[in-house]
Amino acid sequence: MRKFLSLLLGLGIGAAIGALLVSFFSPLSSDELRAHYERALAAGRKASAERRSELEQELADLGKNSNKL
């Protein structure tokens, strides 16, 4: 149990140091990074909605075709 807690502590400290280094050496400001993240998130949501619509249409078409058999 003690080794596991040491591992968790080490991972936590490593993640904190990594986050600090990324924030210091990132070529983008925090506002630019946030805007980039929001654009990527919006694009992902749009692509997801489009694909869902396509799959729902395919499912409806399959349902119509199975009733004809």
MOPAC internal coordinates of N, CA, C and O (Angstrom, degrees):
PM7 1SCF
backbone

  N    0.0000 0     0.00 0     0.00 0    0    0    0
  C    1.4469 1     0.00 0     0.00 0    1    0    0
  C    1.5271 1   110.47 1     0.00 0    2    1    0
  O    1.2310 1   120.73 1   142.75 1    3    2    1
  N    1.3067 1   116.20 1   -37.25 1    3    2    1
  C    1.4643 1   120.51 1  -179.04 1    5    3    2
  C    1.5324 1   111.02 1   -65.66 1    6    5    3
  O    1.2310 1   120.82 1   141.50 1    7    6    5
  N    1.3452 1   116.04 1   -38.50 1    7    6    5
  C    1.4662 1   120.10 1   178.44 1    9    7    6
  C    1.5225 1   110.84 1   -65.71 1   10    9    7
  O    1.2310 1   120.91 1   141.66 1   11   10    9
  N    1.3354 1   115.86 1   -38.34 1   11   10    9
  C    1.4561 1   120.18 1   179.54 1   13   11   10
  C    1.5238 1   110.79 1   -64.33 1   14   13   11
  O    1.2310 1   119.91 1   136.44 1   15   14   13
  N    1.3240 1   117.77 1   -43.56 1   15   14   13
  C    1.4656 1   121.02 1   178.03 1   17   15   14
  C    1.5213 1   111.45 1   -64.60 1   18   17   15
  O    1.2310 1   120.65 1   142.86 1   19   18   17
  N    1.3402 1   116.36 1   -37.14 1   19   18   17
  C    1.4644 1   119.95 1   176.78 1   21   19   18
  C    1.5252 1   110.14 1   -64.58 1   22   21   19
  O    1.2310 1   120.81 1   140.32 1   23   22   21
  N    1.3175 1   116.07 1   -39.68 1   23   22   21
  C    1.4664 1   120.64 1   178.08 1   25   23   22
  C    1.5180 1   110.41 1   -62.50 1   26   25   23
  O    1.2310 1   120.56 1   133.00 1   27   26   25
  N    1.3347 1   116.54 1   -47.00 1   27   26   25
  C    1.4633 1   120.08 1   179.13 1   29   27   26
  C    1.5239 1   112.03 1   -61.76 1   30   29   27
  O    1.2310 1   120.60 1   138.93 1   31   30   29
  N    1.3052 1   116.47 1   -41.07 1   31   30   29
  C    1.4647 1   120.50 1   178.46 1   33   31   30
  C    1.5243 1   110.29 1   -63.31 1   34   33   31
  O    1.2310 1   120.57 1   136.05 1   35   34   33
  N    1.3235 1   116.51 1   -43.95 1   35   34   33
  C    1.4587 1   120.71 1   178.78 1   37   35   34
  C    1.5194 1   112.17 1   -63.26 1   38   37   35
  O    1.2310 1   120.88 1   138.83 1   39   38   37
  N    1.3344 1   115.93 1   -41.17 1   39   38   37
  C    1.4706 1   119.18 1   177.84 1   41   39   38
  C    1.5222 1   111.13 1   -65.08 1   42   41   39
  O    1.2310 1   120.48 1   139.49 1   43   42   41
  N    1.3129 1   116.68 1   -40.51 1   43   42   41
  C    1.4629 1   120.51 1   178.87 1   45   43   42
  C    1.5173 1   112.54 1   -63.87 1   46   45   43
  O    1.2310 1   120.95 1   135.03 1   47   46   45
  N    1.3228 1   115.78 1   -44.97 1   47   46   45
  C    1.4728 1   119.95 1   178.53 1   49   47   46
  C    1.5246 1   110.13 1   -65.09 1   50   49   47
  O    1.2310 1   120.31 1   138.20 1   51   50   49
  N    1.3200 1   117.02 1   -41.80 1   51   50   49
  C    1.4676 1   120.62 1   178.37 1   53   51   50
  C    1.5159 1   112.24 1   -62.68 1   54   53   51
  O    1.2310 1   120.38 1   138.56 1   55   54   53
  N    1.3352 1   116.88 1   -41.44 1   55   54   53
  C    1.4663 1   120.55 1   178.57 1   57   55   54
  C    1.5270 1   110.88 1   -64.78 1   58   57   55
  O    1.2310 1   120.39 1   139.75 1   59   58   57
  N    1.3270 1   116.86 1   -40.25 1   59   58   57
  C    1.4660 1   120.61 1   179.14 1   61   59   58
  C    1.5218 1   111.02 1   -65.10 1   62   61   59
  O    1.2310 1   120.30 1   136.15 1   63   62   61
  N    1.3230 1   117.03 1   -43.85 1   63   62   61
  C    1.4644 1   120.69 1   178.53 1   65   63   62
  C    1.5285 1   109.86 1   -64.34 1   66   65   63
  O    1.2310 1   120.34 1   138.10 1   67   66   65
  N    1.3289 1   116.96 1   -41.90 1   67   66   65
  C    1.4614 1   120.90 1   178.01 1   69   67   66
  C    1.5192 1   112.02 1   -61.11 1   70   69   67
  O    1.2310 1   120.38 1   136.76 1   71   70   69
  N    1.3296 1   116.87 1   -43.24 1   71   70   69
  C    1.4611 1   120.68 1   178.81 1   73   71   70
  C    1.5277 1   111.22 1   -63.15 1   74   73   71
  O    1.2310 1   120.21 1   139.38 1   75   74   73
  N    1.3105 1   117.21 1   -40.62 1   75   74   73
  C    1.4640 1   120.36 1   177.98 1   77   75   74
  C    1.5164 1   111.52 1   -64.68 1   78   77   75
  O    1.2310 1   120.36 1   136.19 1   79   78   77
  N    1.3229 1   116.91 1   -43.81 1   79   78   77
  C    1.4601 1   120.06 1   179.68 1   81   79   78
  C    1.5247 1   111.51 1   -63.60 1   82   81   79
  O    1.2310 1   120.42 1   139.30 1   83   82   81
  N    1.3122 1   116.80 1   -40.70 1   83   82   81
  C    1.4708 1   119.85 1   178.11 1   85   83   82
  C    1.5147 1   110.16 1   -63.44 1   86   85   83
  O    1.2310 1   120.16 1   137.07 1   87   86   85
  N    1.3269 1   117.30 1   -42.93 1   87   86   85
  C    1.4649 1   119.12 1  -178.89 1   89   87   86
  C    1.5247 1   112.15 1   -66.94 1   90   89   87
  O    1.2310 1   120.00 1   147.37 1   91   90   89
  N    1.3203 1   117.61 1   -32.63 1   91   90   89
  C    1.4665 1   120.13 1   179.40 1   93   91   90
  C    1.5215 1   112.73 1   -76.63 1   94   93   91
  O    1.2310 1   119.99 1   142.79 1   95   94   93
  N    1.3174 1   117.62 1   -37.21 1   95   94   93
  C    1.4582 1   120.86 1  -172.78 1   97   95   94
  C    1.5226 1   114.28 1  -104.81 1   98   97   95
  O    1.2310 1   119.67 1  -173.51 1   99   98   97
  N    1.3036 1   118.24 1     6.49 1   99   98   97
  C    1.4584 1   121.42 1   178.94 1  101   99   98
  C    1.5257 1   109.78 1   -70.13 1  102  101   99
  O    1.2310 1   120.31 1   -43.69 1  103  102  101
  N    1.3485 1   117.01 1   136.31 1  103  102  101
  C    1.4625 1   118.99 1   179.97 1  105  103  102
  C    1.5309 1   112.58 1   -74.81 1  106  105  103
  O    1.2310 1   119.71 1   169.11 1  107  106  105
  N    1.3233 1   118.16 1   -10.89 1  107  106  105
  C    1.4551 1   121.72 1  -179.29 1  109  107  106
  C    1.5216 1   110.30 1  -106.39 1  110  109  107
  O    1.2310 1   121.24 1   -32.08 1  111  110  109
  N    1.3287 1   115.23 1   147.92 1  111  110  109
  C    1.4589 1   118.70 1   174.29 1  113  111  110
  C    1.5269 1   108.03 1   -75.34 1  114  113  111
  O    1.2310 1   120.61 1   -11.62 1  115  114  113
  N    1.2959 1   116.43 1   168.38 1  115  114  113
  C    1.4661 1   119.38 1  -177.69 1  117  115  114
  C    1.5319 1   111.38 1   -63.42 1  118  117  115
  O    1.2310 1   120.15 1   143.67 1  119  118  117
  N    1.3282 1   117.32 1   -36.33 1  119  118  117
  C    1.4638 1   120.02 1   178.47 1  121  119  118
  C    1.5207 1   111.22 1   -67.32 1  122  121  119
  O    1.2310 1   120.32 1   138.76 1  123  122  121
  N    1.3341 1   117.00 1   -41.24 1  123  122  121
  C    1.4651 1   120.69 1   177.93 1  125  123  122
  C    1.5270 1   110.82 1   -66.02 1  126  125  123
  O    1.2310 1   120.76 1   138.98 1  127  126  125
  N    1.3087 1   116.16 1   -41.02 1  127  126  125
  C    1.4588 1   120.72 1   179.29 1  129  127  126
  C    1.5283 1   110.41 1   -64.46 1  130  129  127
  O    1.2310 1   120.34 1   138.00 1  131  130  129
  N    1.3090 1   116.95 1   -42.00 1  131  130  129
  C    1.4632 1   121.59 1   178.36 1  133  131  130
  C    1.5327 1   110.09 1   -64.25 1  134  133  131
  O    1.2310 1   120.04 1   137.73 1  135  134  133
  N    1.3320 1   117.52 1   -42.27 1  135  134  133
  C    1.4640 1   121.07 1   179.35 1  137  135  134
  C    1.5290 1   110.34 1   -64.14 1  138  137  135
  O    1.2310 1   120.74 1   138.89 1  139  138  137
  N    1.3352 1   116.19 1   -41.11 1  139  138  137
  C    1.4652 1   120.50 1   177.96 1  141  139  138
  C    1.5279 1   110.47 1   -62.63 1  142  141  139
  O    1.2310 1   120.64 1   136.84 1  143  142  141
  N    1.3010 1   116.38 1   -43.16 1  143  142  141
  C    1.4611 1   121.79 1   178.61 1  145  143  142
  C    1.5277 1   110.56 1   -62.06 1  146  145  143
  O    1.2310 1   120.18 1   135.68 1  147  146  145
  N    1.3284 1   117.26 1   -44.32 1  147  146  145
  C    1.4674 1   121.32 1  -179.57 1  149  147  146
  C    1.5266 1   110.85 1   -64.26 1  150  149  147
  O    1.2310 1   119.93 1   139.66 1  151  150  149
  N    1.3430 1   117.73 1   -40.34 1  151  150  149
  C    1.4685 1   120.45 1   177.90 1  153  151  150
  C    1.5242 1   110.77 1   -64.39 1  154  153  151
  O    1.2310 1   120.36 1   137.14 1  155  154  153
  N    1.3225 1   116.92 1   -42.86 1  155  154  153
  C    1.4597 1   120.67 1   179.35 1  157  155  154
  C    1.5201 1   110.86 1   -65.04 1  158  157  155
  O    1.2310 1   120.34 1   139.87 1  159  158  157
  N    1.3147 1   116.96 1   -40.13 1  159  158  157
  C    1.4587 1   121.54 1   178.74 1  161  159  158
  C    1.5244 1   110.89 1   -65.12 1  162  161  159
  O    1.2310 1   120.19 1   137.50 1  163  162  161
  N    1.3219 1   117.24 1   -42.50 1  163  162  161
  C    1.4702 1   121.31 1   178.70 1  165  163  162
  C    1.5248 1   110.49 1   -64.69 1  166  165  163
  O    1.2310 1   120.15 1   139.05 1  167  166  165
  N    1.3365 1   117.31 1   -40.95 1  167  166  165
  C    1.4615 1   120.48 1   178.73 1  169  167  166
  C    1.5232 1   110.93 1   -64.51 1  170  169  167
  O    1.2310 1   120.37 1   139.93 1  171  170  169
  N    1.3140 1   116.89 1   -40.07 1  171  170  169
  C    1.4552 1   121.01 1   177.40 1  173  171  170
  C    1.5165 1   112.12 1   -64.25 1  174  173  171
  O    1.2310 1   120.55 1   138.02 1  175  174  173
  N    1.3106 1   116.56 1   -41.98 1  175  174  173
  C    1.4687 1   120.48 1   178.32 1  177  175  174
  C    1.5219 1   111.14 1   -65.08 1  178  177  175
  O    1.2310 1   120.68 1   139.92 1  179  178  177
  N    1.3332 1   116.31 1   -40.08 1  179  178  177
  C    1.4665 1   120.14 1   179.13 1  181  179  178
  C    1.5243 1   110.28 1   -64.99 1  182  181  179
  O    1.2310 1   120.17 1   134.34 1  183  182  181
  N    1.3225 1   117.29 1   -45.66 1  183  182  181
  C    1.4637 1   121.19 1   179.42 1  185  183  182
  C    1.5214 1   110.57 1   -63.33 1  186  185  183
  O    1.2310 1   120.31 1   141.32 1  187  186  185
  N    1.3135 1   117.00 1   -38.68 1  187  186  185
  C    1.4578 1   121.33 1   178.39 1  189  187  186
  C    1.5260 1   111.04 1   -64.20 1  190  189  187
  O    1.2310 1   120.17 1   135.97 1  191  190  189
  N    1.3117 1   117.28 1   -44.03 1  191  190  189
  C    1.4668 1   121.40 1   179.91 1  193  191  190
  C    1.5267 1   110.67 1   -65.04 1  194  193  191
  O    1.2310 1   120.43 1   139.40 1  195  194  193
  N    1.3320 1   116.78 1   -40.60 1  195  194  193
  C    1.4625 1   119.92 1   178.82 1  197  195  194
  C    1.5230 1   111.13 1   -64.38 1  198  197  195
  O    1.2310 1   120.53 1   135.52 1  199  198  197
  N    1.3191 1   116.59 1   -44.48 1  199  198  197
  C    1.4718 1   120.30 1  -179.70 1  201  199  198
  C    1.5231 1   110.88 1   -65.94 1  202  201  199
  O    1.2310 1   120.50 1   140.81 1  203  202  201
  N    1.3187 1   116.66 1   -39.19 1  203  202  201
  C    1.4615 1   120.17 1   177.90 1  205  203  202
  C    1.5207 1   110.28 1   -61.61 1  206  205  203
  O    1.2310 1   120.44 1   137.92 1  207  206  205
  N    1.3312 1   116.77 1   -42.08 1  207  206  205
  C    1.4545 1   121.07 1   178.67 1  209  207  206
  C    1.5300 1   110.65 1   -62.13 1  210  209  207
  O    1.2310 1   120.62 1   136.66 1  211  210  209
  N    1.3283 1   116.43 1   -43.34 1  211  210  209
  C    1.4692 1   120.52 1   177.88 1  213  211  210
  C    1.5236 1   111.17 1   -60.79 1  214  213  211
  O    1.2310 1   120.53 1   134.30 1  215  214  213
  N    1.3226 1   116.58 1   -45.70 1  215  214  213
  C    1.4605 1   120.17 1  -178.79 1  217  215  214
  C    1.5283 1   111.84 1   -66.93 1  218  217  215
  O    1.2310 1   119.77 1   142.77 1  219  218  217
  N    1.3239 1   118.05 1   -37.23 1  219  218  217
  C    1.4553 1   120.70 1   177.28 1  221  219  218
  C    1.5233 1   110.66 1   -65.06 1  222  221  219
  O    1.2310 1   120.73 1   141.66 1  223  222  221
  N    1.3368 1   116.21 1   -38.34 1  223  222  221
  C    1.4639 1   120.18 1   177.81 1  225  223  222
  C    1.5286 1   110.34 1   -65.76 1  226  225  223
  O    1.2310 1   120.05 1   136.93 1  227  226  225
  N    1.3290 1   117.50 1   -43.07 1  227  226  225
  C    1.4625 1   121.12 1   177.19 1  229  227  226
  C    1.5238 1   110.90 1   -61.17 1  230  229  227
  O    1.2310 1   120.26 1   138.56 1  231  230  229
  N    1.3166 1   117.10 1   -41.44 1  231  230  229
  C    1.4593 1   121.21 1   179.10 1  233  231  230
  C    1.5320 1   110.49 1   -64.02 1  234  233  231
  O    1.2310 1   120.52 1   137.75 1  235  234  233
  N    1.3196 1   116.61 1   -42.25 1  235  234  233
  C    1.4647 1   119.96 1   178.26 1  237  235  234
  C    1.5301 1   110.43 1   -63.57 1  238  237  235
  O    1.2310 1   120.31 1   138.10 1  239  238  237
  N    1.3180 1   117.01 1   -41.90 1  239  238  237
  C    1.4682 1   121.28 1   178.09 1  241  239  238
  C    1.5198 1   110.93 1   -62.79 1  242  241  239
  O    1.2310 1   120.03 1   138.99 1  243  242  241
  N    1.3076 1   117.54 1   -41.01 1  243  242  241
  C    1.4655 1   120.97 1   178.22 1  245  243  242
  C    1.5163 1   110.74 1   -64.64 1  246  245  243
  O    1.2310 1   120.35 1   140.85 1  247  246  245
  N    1.3023 1   116.93 1   -39.15 1  247  246  245
  C    1.4674 1   121.04 1   178.11 1  249  247  246
  C    1.5163 1   111.33 1   -63.66 1  250  249  247
  O    1.2310 1   120.19 1   139.47 1  251  250  249
  N    1.3227 1   117.25 1   -40.53 1  251  250  249
  C    1.4652 1   121.67 1   178.74 1  253  251  250
  C    1.5281 1   110.33 1   -65.76 1  254  253  251
  O    1.2310 1   120.70 1   137.32 1  255  254  253
  N    1.3582 1   116.26 1   -42.68 1  255  254  253
  C    1.4544 1   120.83 1  -178.19 1  257  255  254
  C    1.5184 1   111.79 1   -69.48 1  258  257  255
  O    1.2310 1   119.45 1   145.79 1  259  258  257
  N    1.3076 1   118.65 1   -34.21 1  259  258  257
  C    1.4678 1   120.59 1  -179.19 1  261  259  258
  C    1.5306 1   111.00 1   -71.25 1  262  261  259
  O    1.2310 1   120.04 1   151.89 1  263  262  261
  N    1.3360 1   117.54 1   -28.11 1  263  262  261
  C    1.4597 1   120.58 1   177.83 1  265  263  262
  C    1.5229 1   111.68 1   -71.60 1  266  265  263
  O    1.2310 1   120.54 1   153.83 1  267  266  265
  N    1.3364 1   116.58 1   -26.17 1  267  266  265
  C    1.4648 1   121.27 1  -179.95 1  269  267  266
  C    1.5137 1   111.66 1   -77.28 1  270  269  267
  O    1.2310 1   120.07 1   158.94 1  271  270  269
  N    1.3359 1   117.48 1   -21.06 1  271  270  269
  C    1.4647 1   120.32 1  -178.54 1  273  271  270
  C    1.4710 1   108.22 1   -76.01 1  274  273  271
  O    1.2310 1   120.10 1   180.00 1  275  274  273

